[in-house]
Amino acid sequence: MNVVKAPEQHTSPEPFNYHHIKSDKLLPDDYLSTVMDNIVIKRTASTVPDFQLLITELDADLRRRNGDIMDIYDGHNKLQPLDTAVVIYMNDVPVCCGCFKSYSDDAVEVKRVYVRDEARGKGFSKLLMKELETWATEIGFRKTVLETGSQQQEALGLYTSLGYKRIPNYEPYIGLPDSVCFEKDLL
């Protein structure tokens, strides 16, 4: 598996001077260990086309699952450009994405976590979350927070299995009954 990291700071999403790092510590399950040579993890920006493609699919999936309630959530899901996005590729095809943004002095908020249908149930979400958490820790954050929908049973199970604890809803999700908020200490 290749972990591809963008430079620490950049002002445009392309071109990046990527460097490849072999890693054996990101093996969340047996399936991924059988295909690791075909997987590339790219640390990138939220403005790159592959990230945007996956986000478009995520928005359509959320709309299909949740219907008109997404009219409320769509505004919360829009992102300013971020330099802290991850796209995971299998056989050069983007299959998974997520990002984070600063939430407080010591915490980031994980956003826009998505795995394509054909890649679900294979450990990509665990691999993605591990990469996002590792990156946040590398740049000095100690905690993550995130919000997901009460209808996203896969996400609720994932976050619980990774040690996330449910917390009271934070802004802007206070008073939104379909929101479920979590946090995790990274250190």
Summary of the structure (lengths in Angstrom):
residues: 187
radius of gyration: 15.7
end to end distance: 25.1
largest distance: 45.0
contacts: 533
relative contact order: 0.14
helix: 35%
strand: 30%
